[in-house]
Each structure stands twice: as structure tokens, then as C-alpha cells.
């Protein structure tokens, strides 16, 4: 099981001092946080994407590529990448590139975003959010699996003979998670492709998360990717810890009361009762997190939001120390107990390469010399075509699906 | 014997409130009429005053605390809805509108609604027709043609002596009971987490088929 942190990249005033960090300061702080996540033994760092102040993360692959250069084991992911307003062609290129420079330590989590004006800023209509997400991902999925793509859809200009470069590392596309709070169609999308499903979890009651995960697991099995218990599930979480739980409550309360999103709304006591937010001792965080398994089953990835609401860097690093030293080692041990042998770990590049090639040699895409264009005969690559690994065809549901599956 | 579910929402702010009193009377007449026709009534009554903090939290957070969720579920899965709000500065109470704002926009489709309102004088009675009724038609609910306005004077001798408040309540309840009796809405209510468009449909739909 993977443990890590995710950040939304908010630049928020520290309510206890009245001081707001600059963009430069907060960006450097986040790089320090990511490196420290690896130092304390966490597995994953995931970065959000926003296109308006007070957030700084508009260019996640640039940031993640730098972090990749500063770390050696940390898995780099997103939370989330906007599949609605980003061009799927550019996503295919950027994340394949990140995969190469990070040595296969990149995956990504797709979402539709929560800021309405981003749609018009990027020339899209928010009312089409879901159809765009469906169409764009179908194209992204093909661009990573087919060397030459002819494509026509409703939401971007058509492609004839397009090759997304670089080809995915070792011919294996980055693993994709789909994130959604309450849209059943996104759980279905994740299940259809055999991708992971990540439940934000932190702004919704457990009962909602439970329903979404149950639907995803059931559809994962329906589409023939394995049993429901083998579906790839990730959960969000949120914690603030001190050795003494009352110290945690006292210290975190002003940050909670003034946080963007939930500040000036429910009391911290109501919110901790109704959502996974845990403010207390490391043991309380351990107990709370272990209980997630009771309603989502054995899962693959647990991410916590640790650095928002104006918490100073020093405090965040202390929180990571507690996570890495006291919480995660116990969780690794406890989650491993009674975990059925056929429940997989979260896919990594190594596991995906092994699944695709066994002991064989992974594909190394090498272009034909002086090729010039893709429009004449054959493949632009010397080996002709990518040996497509684990292409999902789903099951038959009528003529439209059959035709689409046939084209894939 | 068939059973119909009626949700009652009162936005009165005081305790006791005349809005709640009107709501109770609208429910009593409606339930009585339905029972005469052999229809059992299962009623749930909610005073928004008790949910005021939860409603604000929902507006800020995007999810309903448990008590509010129970009210939202009861409204969404009802065969009929009785609403009563005080009229403040020419329109529904802000708390009432805040509640409507956290109801899923699809949740009231085809729902029979009996509208009641209270106010200091009968001069505000048209607020039912220019403010409250358009709210429910926008949400594709089915408000009865009669809405019942109770001015303070209606509770004593100062009301309409020809069409008294009990007469108006009975007329509204009769129209409402007719609609509730005919609907099978509570059996058809959709689950927000159910998948009604599987992936083949989603992809096929994009291909224009």
C-alpha cells in the first residue's frame, strides 16, 4: 500500500500571525515539503492544478519534474489534472515526458476541476464538463497506446496521422487515477478502462465515499479487469497531529476556523465527526485511517492533505515527521494484516512493465531515420507498432460501444 | 391500502410559529381527504429553524450534515410537499430560499406542492404567486393552483369572512390530495449514486448516436 501527501497549492494567510507568504516562498516551501516526504519514508507526492490566485500550481509537470530531479524513490502524481480544460494531446506529451525524466515515477489523477471560470478561460463550456472529460480521456488513452492516431471528436480539432512524442517510457503508459466526489459516471469511466479511482473523501461524509467506491468496484469487475476486491482504490484524508491530542486541537483550531473552503462554517468538532479530518494524537490518526478499510475494503493509496490553510512550513515538516515516524509504519503493518494475497498493490512503472512484458525486453521506441512526416505508409517507428499492453475493451453494450472498441 | 409520503417544510422562525400552525392544518386536511379515499399518509414535518446552521454549513461546504440530509431525502422521495414560509420584505424568508438552494435541482421534478405563506396583513398575499410559485415551476414541481395565505387577522375575527381561512385550507388541500393520490413518485425516486449511463452509452453519445 502507498502512503503520501497531496497539496492544492493554496497561498493562505497564517491566521495566527496575519502573514501571507509570497508565491516564491510558498513554491519553495512546497519543494521542501515534497523532498521531506521522501526523507520521512512516504511514497507519494501529488500536486493540484489551478489557474487563479491564491493558488500557484498552474504548471504541475514543471514542478513535478524538478521534484523528480531532487528525489529518488518518491512517486509523483497529481490531484487533480484537469481533463476538461487541458488539451488531451498536450497532457499525453507532458506526462509521457515527466515519465521519462522521473524514471517511471509519474502517474496522474484526472478530475474536472472545481473553479467555474477556468472553463471559459480555456474556451470550454462547463455544462459540457462530463462529455469533455469522457471524450478527452478516450483520446489521451489512445495517444499513449497507438503510435499513429486518426481522431475526430466534438471538443478539439481533429487529428490525422498524429504521433504523440515521446512515446511512453518502455512502451507503458503512466497509470491513471480518476478522481470524483459524487459523479457515478467517473467511477464508471475508471472501471471501464481498468484505471484507479480516487475518492477525495475529505469534503464528503463517509457514506458518499462508500457508495462511489462500491459502484467503481462493481463496474471494475463487470468490465472484466478482475474481481471487485482487486479494483485500484485511493482515498484522501486530512490530519493535524501533536503527541498530546489537546495540543493538536488548540493549535489547529485557528487554521480550521479560517481555512478557505470550510472556515466560518461548521465547527471543527462537527467537521471532524462528519468527515475524515482528524485532529489529535498520532494514535487517533492511525485508528481513524484503519477504519476506512471497513467501508471501502482493502485499498491501494492513502494521501493526506497536510500543508494548507496557512500552516507554516516548520509545522508542516513536523507533521510529516509524525506521519513518517509514528503513523505510516503502524499503518503499513496493520493494513498488511488479513489483506488477501490477490489484492494488488497500486500499479507502479515496474509492475506495469512486468505485466506487459514478463521477462521480455520492454519496447524502446526508435524513430525511422529522417522520417519527416507520419502521413505516408506505415509506422514512424522502427519496430512498427507498440505492443499494446492490457488494452481494455470492456464488454459489449450495443453498436456504438462495439464500433468504438473496434477502432481502439 | 396504498401509502403516500408527504413532506412538510415550515420556515417560521418563532416558536410557536403561525407558519407551522398553517402547515399542520394544511397537512391535517390533506391527510384527512386522502384517508377518506383509502390512502394512508406517512408525513414528516421539518422546521427549518432546527436546520438553520446545517443549511448554512451546506451552503459553505457542499454537503449536508445528517439531520439536514434526512430532510432533503424526505423531500426528494415524497409524493407531495407542503411548504409554508413567512413573507419578509415582499418575498419568501431567506432561510426558506437557502433551504431550496441546497435541494438538488432535479429532486423536485413532478412533485405536487401545496404552497402556504403567512404575513402580517393580507396585502402580502400575492407573494405566493409572484415569488414562491415561480420558484417551484422553475424546479419542474407541480404547485396546486390554490396557494393559502394566512394573515395575522385570519387567526381571529379579522380575516376574510366570506372565504375563511379553513375554507381556503380545505380548497388547497383538496387540489393537493388529488395530485398526491395520482402520483407514484415515491416509488420512482432516483438514486444520485446510481449509474444510469454506462460507458458504452457515454462514448456512443459522443459519436452522435
Interface residues (C-beta under 8 A of the other chain):
Chain A: X131 X134 X135 X138 X153 X154 X182 X184 X185 X187 X188 X189 X191 X192 X203 X204 X205 X208 X211 X212 X215 X219 X223 X261 X262 X264 X265 X266 X270 X274 X394 X396 X397 X398 X399 X400 X401 X403 X404
Chain B: X56 X57 X60 X61 X62 X63 X65 X66 X192 X193 X194 X195 X196 X197 X198 X199 X200 X201 X202 X203 X204 X205 X206 X207 X209
